[in-house]
Amino acid sequence: MKVEDSELDQKQNAYKAAVEAWIAGIKEEEALASGDHSVAEIDRWEEADFREEALRKKVKATKKEYEDALRLKFFDF
């Protein structure tokens, strides 16, 4: 089963969007690390860390899907 270029474009765009969301998550976490030293601020920082980790996992998954599609197209496996 060959992979169409439009499918590759979709997977590439999904990967790029996931990376951009991850970057935003990292910046959010960084901004919260620069805040005051209250318990509430630490809680928000930890929550941002959990969101960042979930976004990282999404990037890894979309990258794998894109790489798998490229392998299928160019190497037929």
PyMOL commands that set and color helices and strands:
alter all, ss='L'
color gray80, all
select helices_A, chain A and resi 5-33+39-75
alter helices_A, ss='H'
color red, helices_A
deselect
rebuild
show_as cartoon
